[in-house]
């Protein structure tokens, strides 16, 4: 069975992302002072996947993500750190929410556990489906840039909270 046709995601609307960030910074200056850098990103590698994963965030079922260390290197980005922020865009590039990293660890594919799979909230939430779908995704995305994915590649496992806008923010606890 072949992969379905996917539309490439839209470029992030940086002006709208700046406005979202400014509103968040005005409401939470202490958080921004502690970690003023932020990125503007989306989940996945297609418009459809970005929208699907963002919907899980907005519904509250997704509070973790996983990314390959080689992906950060290929994009010239540093790894996130606890307290860092990112503005998550939908598949068309519209910024929707500000996320804040709460926990990070680096692991290999075989070191990922069921807690990570459940926190990602994708598919049926099991480790088995996490491994199957992430292997498929990383094989595809690495091939797209002329590389081969390996189960030994390091993975950044990131837990996050939604911090802005207020109607989507997680309760402070």
Backbone bond lengths (Angstrom), bond angles and torsions (degrees), N, CA, C in turn:
res aa  C-N    CA-C-N  psi(-1)  N-CA   C-N-CA  omega(-1)  CA-C   N-CA-C  phi
1 X - - - 1.441 - - 1.534 108.25 -
2 X 1.312 116.53 131.75 1.460 119.61 -178.54 1.520 111.00 -89.30
3 X 1.329 114.80 161.09 1.465 121.08 177.77 1.525 108.58 -67.79
4 X 1.333 117.53 142.76 1.459 119.38 176.35 1.530 110.26 -66.92
5 X 1.327 115.61 155.31 1.457 120.52 176.13 1.520 108.39 -65.68
6 X 1.299 115.75 132.98 1.467 121.31 -177.83 1.521 109.08 -120.69
7 X 1.325 115.30 139.83 1.461 120.35 173.73 1.517 108.40 -85.00
8 X 1.326 117.34 135.61 1.457 118.19 176.48 1.525 109.75 -63.11
9 X 1.325 116.80 147.26 1.464 118.91 179.38 1.519 110.93 -69.18
10 X 1.323 115.45 153.94 1.457 120.35 177.25 1.517 110.91 -74.13
11 X 1.309 115.63 154.88 1.461 121.09 175.76 1.524 108.83 -67.25
12 X 1.326 118.26 140.59 1.458 120.33 179.65 1.528 112.16 -60.09
13 X 1.321 115.80 139.93 1.466 122.58 174.12 1.527 106.55 -80.62
14 X 1.312 116.25 95.16 1.462 120.79 -173.05 1.528 112.53 -69.11
15 X 1.320 117.44 -31.37 1.470 119.47 177.32 1.520 110.23 -66.67
16 X 1.317 117.02 -44.02 1.465 120.40 177.88 1.524 110.78 -66.86
17 X 1.332 117.38 -36.57 1.468 120.85 177.51 1.526 110.04 -64.08
18 X 1.336 117.34 -40.34 1.464 120.80 178.65 1.527 110.47 -63.32
19 X 1.324 117.15 -40.02 1.469 120.78 178.70 1.529 110.66 -65.61
20 X 1.330 117.14 -41.81 1.465 120.90 178.15 1.534 109.84 -62.77
21 X 1.343 116.25 -43.80 1.461 121.16 179.31 1.525 110.74 -63.33
22 X 1.316 117.76 -43.17 1.468 121.11 179.86 1.527 111.26 -61.70
23 X 1.321 117.34 -40.28 1.465 120.46 178.07 1.527 110.52 -64.50
24 X 1.325 116.54 -43.66 1.462 120.82 177.74 1.531 110.43 -62.98
25 X 1.330 116.95 -45.90 1.472 121.17 -178.46 1.525 111.24 -62.33
26 X 1.316 117.35 -36.53 1.463 120.20 178.82 1.529 111.08 -67.93
27 X 1.323 116.75 -35.30 1.468 121.16 -179.11 1.522 112.35 -81.19
28 X 1.340 117.52 -27.77 1.470 121.81 -175.68 1.522 111.26 -135.59
29 X 1.330 117.40 62.46 1.472 119.45 -176.09 1.529 113.39 -61.50
30 X 1.327 117.66 -29.87 1.462 119.85 -179.28 1.525 111.67 -67.81
31 X 1.313 117.65 -37.51 1.470 120.57 178.65 1.526 110.39 -67.91
32 X 1.316 115.77 -41.35 1.462 120.12 -179.46 1.525 110.35 -69.45
33 X 1.332 117.45 -37.50 1.464 120.34 177.66 1.526 110.85 -63.20
34 X 1.324 116.67 -36.42 1.468 121.12 179.76 1.520 112.08 -69.86
35 X 1.332 116.85 -29.25 1.468 120.80 -179.23 1.532 107.92 -154.54
36 X 1.335 117.26 84.49 1.457 120.62 -172.76 1.530 115.83 -74.98
37 X 1.313 117.24 -18.73 1.463 119.30 -179.32 1.525 110.67 -77.44
38 X 1.320 115.15 147.76 1.460 120.32 174.60 1.528 108.45 -150.59
39 X 1.302 114.86 159.10 1.456 120.74 176.18 1.524 108.46 -116.69
40 X 1.318 115.51 162.22 1.461 122.17 175.79 1.520 105.49 -119.88
41 X 1.327 116.43 115.51 1.460 121.19 -171.30 1.515 110.80 -142.73
42 X 1.309 113.99 -177.36 1.455 122.03 172.01 1.521 107.24 -144.69
43 X 1.301 115.09 162.84 1.453 120.50 174.20 1.530 108.17 -83.53
44 X 1.327 116.77 149.77 1.458 121.40 170.16 1.516 115.30 75.48
45 X 1.330 114.09 -175.29 1.464 121.35 -175.37 1.524 112.92 -121.94
46 X 1.328 116.89 13.70 1.460 120.04 178.46 1.524 108.63 -148.03
47 X 1.324 114.95 161.99 1.457 119.50 177.34 1.531 110.72 -58.35
48 X 1.317 115.84 -43.05 1.460 120.31 -178.01 1.527 112.41 -64.76
49 X 1.320 116.64 -45.93 1.464 120.07 -178.14 1.529 110.58 -68.60
50 X 1.318 117.06 -39.15 1.470 119.87 177.71 1.527 110.02 -59.19
51 X 1.327 116.47 -44.89 1.473 120.09 179.94 1.525 111.74 -66.78
52 X 1.318 116.67 -41.37 1.463 120.80 -179.79 1.527 111.54 -62.09
53 X 1.321 116.78 -45.71 1.463 120.50 -177.81 1.530 111.55 -73.13
54 X 1.328 117.20 -37.05 1.457 119.42 176.39 1.525 110.51 -64.21
55 X 1.326 117.13 -37.30 1.473 120.02 177.03 1.523 110.47 -59.61
56 X 1.331 117.88 -39.71 1.461 120.67 177.65 1.531 111.04 -63.49
57 X 1.327 116.67 -37.04 1.465 120.34 176.65 1.527 109.51 -64.77
58 X 1.322 116.68 -49.22 1.464 121.06 -176.93 1.524 111.95 -63.54
59 X 1.324 116.79 -32.09 1.471 121.36 178.41 1.528 112.01 -80.12
60 X 1.324 117.76 -12.13 1.459 121.39 176.87 1.513 115.58 95.69
61 X 1.325 118.98 -0.94 1.457 121.00 -176.62 1.513 115.33 -88.03
62 X 1.323 117.35 -12.69 1.470 120.92 -178.34 1.516 108.67 -118.01
63 X 1.332 115.77 116.37 1.454 121.20 177.43 1.522 111.44 -133.29
64 X 1.330 115.93 25.72 1.466 121.60 175.89 1.518 108.75 -154.24
65 X 1.309 114.24 159.89 1.453 120.54 176.27 1.523 108.59 -149.92
66 X 1.309 116.07 166.21 1.461 121.53 -179.96 1.524 108.44 -136.84
67 X 1.318 115.55 135.95 1.462 120.92 178.96 1.520 108.92 -140.71
68 X 1.310 114.92 145.81 1.459 119.63 178.86 1.519 111.31 -74.30
69 X 1.318 116.43 137.49 1.461 120.48 174.03 1.534 109.64 -56.68
70 X 1.350 119.61 -42.45 1.473 118.65 177.76 1.533 113.54 -59.21
71 X 1.336 118.53 -26.26 1.465 120.28 176.42 1.522 110.67 -66.80
72 X 1.330 116.95 -42.71 1.461 119.85 177.51 1.534 109.58 -61.40
73 X 1.328 116.33 -44.04 1.460 120.70 -179.99 1.518 111.42 -62.95
74 X 1.332 117.26 -43.15 1.462 121.53 -179.29 1.525 111.67 -63.37
75 X 1.329 117.01 -30.64 1.458 121.44 -179.51 1.528 112.39 -93.97
76 X 1.348 117.03 1.86 1.450 120.76 178.99 1.518 113.91 68.72
77 X 1.315 116.74 27.02 1.465 121.92 -178.76 1.517 110.91 -106.77
78 X 1.327 114.69 152.79 1.450 120.48 172.39 1.523 109.26 -83.00
79 X 1.312 115.78 159.32 1.463 119.87 175.30 1.527 108.72 -68.18
80 X 1.331 116.73 148.89 1.469 118.47 177.24 1.526 109.98 -66.54
81 X 1.327 114.77 166.94 1.462 119.85 175.17 1.519 107.85 -133.69
82 X 1.305 115.90 159.56 1.461 120.28 178.30 1.526 108.11 -58.78
83 X 1.316 115.50 132.04 1.455 121.55 -178.00 1.516 113.58 94.85
84 X 1.340 117.37 -13.19 1.463 119.26 179.63 1.525 109.97 -73.53
85 X 1.308 114.89 159.10 1.461 121.87 -176.86 1.522 110.42 -118.67
86 X 1.320 113.58 154.18 1.454 118.59 167.78 1.507 109.60 -146.90
87 X 1.306 113.76 144.21 1.455 121.68 178.47 1.521 106.63 -94.69
88 X 1.327 115.45 118.86 1.466 120.51 -178.30 1.522 109.22 -92.78
89 X 1.322 114.88 126.94 1.466 122.34 179.50 1.520 110.32 -102.22
90 X 1.320 115.37 157.58 1.454 119.70 173.51 1.534 108.74 -81.22
91 X 1.314 116.65 -174.98 1.459 121.05 -175.24 1.512 115.11 -66.74
92 X 1.328 117.57 -18.49 1.451 121.15 177.47 1.521 112.45 -95.19
93 X 1.351 116.39 -0.89 1.453 120.45 177.86 1.515 114.58 95.11
94 X 1.332 117.20 8.03 1.455 120.97 179.40 1.525 108.94 -81.79
95 X 1.341 117.77 122.18 1.464 119.66 179.01 1.523 110.47 -68.54
96 X 1.335 115.69 133.27 1.462 119.54 -174.64 1.508 114.04 -118.29
97 X 1.343 118.09 -41.07 1.465 121.41 -176.49 1.516 110.51 -145.68
98 X 1.335 114.00 157.17 1.466 120.90 172.25 1.520 106.57 -104.44
99 X 1.325 115.76 128.76 1.455 123.01 178.76 1.527 108.37 -110.57
100 X 1.331 115.71 149.45 1.467 120.60 177.45 1.520 108.62 -127.09
101 X 1.320 116.53 127.28 1.465 122.07 -179.80 1.524 110.01 -68.89
102 X 1.324 115.59 130.02 1.462 120.28 -178.98 1.523 112.68 -114.78
103 X 1.317 116.24 -20.35 1.468 120.12 -178.83 1.516 108.13 -156.49
104 X 1.313 116.49 136.97 1.459 121.90 179.13 1.510 109.50 -138.01
105 X 1.317 115.06 143.75 1.459 119.63 168.40 1.509 108.14 -153.90
106 X 1.311 115.50 154.65 1.451 121.81 179.07 1.516 107.13 -107.83
107 X 1.320 115.85 133.66 1.466 121.16 -177.71 1.520 109.09 -147.27
108 X 1.312 116.09 170.40 1.460 120.98 169.41 1.527 107.42 -101.15
109 X 1.302 115.45 169.76 1.459 122.58 -174.95 1.525 112.35 -51.57
110 X 1.328 116.79 -45.38 1.470 120.00 -177.07 1.529 113.01 -75.29
111 X 1.336 118.11 -9.98 1.461 121.52 177.90 1.532 113.41 -92.28
112 X 1.322 116.45 -6.22 1.462 119.99 177.94 1.520 108.13 -72.94
113 X 1.344 115.96 136.68 1.461 119.90 -176.91 1.532 112.22 -113.48
114 X 1.308 114.98 175.94 1.468 121.64 -176.71 1.523 112.41 -63.56
115 X 1.332 118.08 -29.49 1.469 120.34 177.92 1.524 111.17 -62.99
116 X 1.312 116.65 -41.01 1.465 120.87 178.02 1.524 109.58 -63.42
117 X 1.323 116.61 -47.54 1.467 120.67 -179.60 1.523 110.84 -58.53
118 X 1.310 117.14 -43.75 1.467 120.80 -179.82 1.526 110.86 -65.68
119 X 1.326 117.91 -40.84 1.468 121.26 -179.08 1.524 111.77 -68.26
120 X 1.333 117.03 -28.62 1.464 119.08 175.99 1.521 111.08 -70.10
121 X 1.330 117.39 -28.12 1.458 120.82 172.97 1.513 115.98 67.32
122 X 1.303 117.64 21.14 1.459 121.11 -177.25 1.519 110.99 -98.07
123 X 1.328 115.26 156.19 1.463 122.66 178.45 1.533 108.84 51.43
124 X 1.331 118.47 -125.11 1.472 119.21 -179.85 1.531 112.58 -98.11
125 X 1.346 116.71 4.89 1.462 121.10 175.53 1.517 115.61 80.44
126 X 1.333 117.02 3.57 1.466 119.52 -179.19 1.520 111.02 -89.03
127 X 1.314 115.60 158.44 1.459 121.17 176.19 1.526 110.20 -62.46
128 X 1.313 116.89 -38.26 1.470 120.31 179.36 1.527 111.28 -59.18
129 X 1.325 117.16 -48.01 1.469 118.88 179.92 1.525 110.78 -69.92
130 X 1.344 117.59 -35.03 1.464 120.20 176.81 1.527 109.65 -58.15
131 X 1.319 116.21 -48.04 1.472 119.85 -178.73 1.523 111.68 -64.10
132 X 1.312 116.47 -44.98 1.466 120.31 -179.19 1.534 111.00 -60.77
133 X 1.329 117.13 -50.35 1.463 121.08 -175.16 1.525 112.70 -72.53
134 X 1.334 117.94 -37.22 1.453 119.38 178.18 1.523 111.30 -70.85
135 X 1.323 118.03 -37.21 1.472 120.12 175.57 1.528 109.69 -61.05
136 X 1.310 117.23 -43.44 1.467 121.93 178.26 1.541 109.87 -61.76
137 X 1.330 116.06 -47.27 1.470 121.07 -177.86 1.526 110.96 -63.10
138 X 1.338 117.49 -50.84 1.458 119.84 -176.93 1.518 112.34 -68.66
139 X 1.311 118.54 -32.46 1.462 120.44 174.32 1.520 109.42 -61.03
140 X 1.330 116.74 -44.94 1.470 122.71 -179.10 1.528 111.42 -66.44
141 X 1.336 117.23 -48.15 1.466 119.24 -174.56 1.536 112.09 -71.94
142 X 1.307 117.13 -35.70 1.462 119.15 176.33 1.533 110.00 -67.26
143 X 1.320 117.53 -42.51 1.466 121.04 178.61 1.524 110.97 -60.74
144 X 1.319 116.99 -35.95 1.464 121.01 -179.58 1.522 111.89 -63.12
145 X 1.325 117.93 -25.55 1.469 119.14 177.01 1.540 111.15 -107.08
146 X 1.337 116.52 16.62 1.459 121.31 173.39 1.505 115.12 80.31
147 X 1.338 116.59 22.08 1.459 120.69 -179.74 1.524 109.79 -120.87
148 X 1.314 115.45 169.79 1.456 121.56 178.59 1.515 108.84 -115.79
149 X 1.327 115.99 129.17 1.456 120.37 177.61 1.522 109.92 -77.16
150 X 1.321 115.53 143.68 1.454 121.88 177.45 1.525 108.90 -130.06
151 X 1.308 116.88 144.03 1.463 121.20 175.66 1.525 111.63 -62.45
152 X 1.318 117.44 -13.57 1.471 120.77 178.00 1.531 112.78 -89.81
153 X 1.340 117.24 -7.80 1.466 119.34 175.71 1.526 109.03 -60.69
154 X 1.324 116.11 140.33 1.454 119.55 177.93 1.529 110.15 -73.77
155 X 1.331 114.69 143.58 1.455 123.24 -177.92 1.527 107.90 -122.34
156 X 1.323 116.22 133.48 1.458 120.97 172.56 1.531 106.80 -89.28
157 X 1.318 116.42 117.47 1.456 122.93 177.03 1.521 106.81 -99.92
158 X 1.312 116.22 117.74 1.457 121.44 -172.08 1.519 110.57 -124.34
159 X 1.319 115.70 127.84 1.467 121.51 169.86 1.519 106.88 -101.74
160 X 1.311 116.03 147.33 1.453 120.44 -176.52 1.522 110.75 -145.92
161 X 1.322 114.20 164.40 1.456 121.24 169.83 1.523 107.47 -120.38
162 X 1.316 115.21 154.63 1.456 120.87 173.24 1.529 105.78 -89.07
163 X 1.333 116.81 123.32 1.466 120.47 -175.20 1.533 113.87 -113.65
164 X 1.332 118.08 -12.04 1.461 120.45 -178.50 1.506 109.61 -162.89
165 X 1.308 120.30 145.58 1.461 129.81 0.77 1.530 111.41 -77.91
166 X 1.339 116.12 167.01 1.471 120.13 -172.96 1.533 114.33 -54.38
167 X 1.312 117.80 -35.09 1.465 119.02 -178.38 1.521 113.38 -68.93
168 X 1.315 117.18 -15.23 1.468 120.86 177.68 1.521 113.25 -113.24
169 X 1.338 117.15 -9.35 1.462 121.02 -173.83 1.526 111.94 -66.06
170 X 1.316 114.94 141.09 1.473 120.57 174.57 1.523 109.26 -68.07
171 X 1.320 117.00 149.89 1.464 118.94 175.58 1.526 110.54 -61.74
172 X 1.309 116.18 142.02 1.466 120.95 177.09 1.518 107.13 -80.74
173 X 1.328 116.10 128.93 1.449 116.82 -176.25 1.467 115.31 -139.25
